[in-house]
Amino acid sequence: MNLPEPSAIRRVSIIGAGTIGASWAAYFLGRGMEVRAWDPAAGAEQSLRATVSGAWPVLEELGLVVADADPGRLQFHADPAGALADVEFVQESAPEELELKQSLYGEIDAALPANAVLASSTSGLLMSKMQAGCANAARFVVGHPFNPPHLIPLVEVLGGAETDPGAVNWAIDFYNAQGKKAIRLNHEVPGHLVNRLQAALWRECAAAVLSGLASVEDVDIAVKYGPGLRLGVMGPFEICHLAGGVGGYAHFLDHLGDALQHWMNDLEPVDFTPAVRARLKALVDSAMKGRDPAALAGERDALLLATLSTIARVRRDKGLH
Ligand SMILES: NC(=O)c1ccc[n+]([C@@H]2O[C@H](COP(=O)([O-])OP(=O)(O)OC[C@H]3O[C@@H](n4cnc5c(N)ncnc54)[C@H](O)[C@@H]3O)[C@@H](O)[C@H]2O)c1
């Protein structure tokens, strides 16, 4: 594939500008790019511009706004073709529905310049299914971010059956050049990597409250004041390597492997029947005590900002990667 230099991209398209697309738009504007957006919802332009304004000071505080960046480089288009003309990259963040994305990809494929890569924000759909039938499907990849993409660095990148491996390499280089942390997944699986990791944790959180082991409030406290803190600074294999002391991961497995096996064998599937859903909703609603989602998102962003700034400063001061 004849793709442009990943670090030189200046014009990107945002297709679908809801929670995720609007946050991506803010991020790319902060990187000094021109952003062309399309979203069919009434009021989408206004809410996109409001998200960008809200995200801008946070991006500035994180040092993620380059010198020549200008939020005025955001254009909102009335149709997808307008938002795709002459762009070098597309971040698609339309609703998580296979048929919708399939039909959207047909439209995008026809309007997008042939040497532009499209990355889908999909949380878990398979690219092989979304790209099927597109003439130029080789440049379609998954670029799965985490909410909110303007703050969380990770992007999972992988291709589908028809994707050119060069497009996956290109997308990884592009995201990394734009200050993200991109990882490569070597094959497709529902939920990619990280949503499967989260599903394993969420299953146990649901099981714990359904069985009465702990309250919703205590499960949240357990994760955020315990393993969550550590997992923000060390990966799970690094943590287990440390848990093995001087013997490292090998001693960890020799020492605690049988216990771990016992716990793993004891885990049960959670079946989201209507009755289980109703019970979980009631338990979580009561634990949230009417907390306003906007206030909760503000709390999340303030704490994330503080965490990311501190991690960046300590890594810089101590010369860590
Ligand atoms: N919300 C999350 O935490 C999260 C995290 C990572 C990835 N994602 C993924 O990002 C994508 C978008 O999710 P979201 O949470 O932003 O949803 P959302 O509902 O907030 O936004 C989707 C937007 O797409 C627009 N839309 C509707 N039909 C469309 C079409 N045919 N073409 C283009 N846009 C259309 C809607 O008007 C809406 O603004 C999904 O694939 C989702 O799986 C979501």
The ligand as an ORCA input file, in Angstrom:
! r2SCAN-3c Opt
* xyz 0 1
  N     -18.556      4.671     25.008
  C     -17.452      3.983     25.251
  O     -17.031      3.815     26.402
  C     -16.643      3.441     24.097
  C     -15.277      3.179     24.308
  C     -14.492      2.749     23.225
  C     -15.076      2.539     22.002
  N     -16.428      2.779     21.821
  C     -16.975      2.558     20.481
  O     -17.088      3.812     19.838
  C     -18.184      3.774     18.904
  C     -19.118      4.919     19.229
  O     -19.602      4.749     20.549
  P     -20.104      6.001     21.429
  O     -20.047      5.538     22.836
  O     -19.422      7.238     21.019
  O     -21.636      6.058     20.982
  P     -22.571      7.353     20.931
  O     -23.961      6.829     20.876
  O     -22.215      8.308     22.011
  O     -22.169      8.022     19.542
  C     -22.468      7.445     18.302
  C     -22.722      8.586     17.346
  O     -22.910      8.046     16.047
  C     -23.921      8.801     15.403
  N     -24.515      8.009     14.341
  C     -25.730      7.434     14.262
  N     -25.872      6.805     13.088
  C     -24.727      7.002     12.415
  C     -24.262      6.600     11.138
  N     -25.023      5.868     10.320
  N     -23.033      6.983     10.751
  C     -22.240      7.719     11.562
  N     -22.624      8.114     12.787
  C     -23.852      7.756     13.192
  C     -24.905      9.131     16.505
  O     -25.686     10.268     16.134
  C     -23.989      9.395     17.678
  O     -23.638     10.759     17.798
  C     -18.810      2.395     19.052
  O     -18.313      1.544     18.062
  C     -18.362      1.958     20.429
  O     -18.295      0.550     20.556
  C     -17.219      3.238     22.843
*
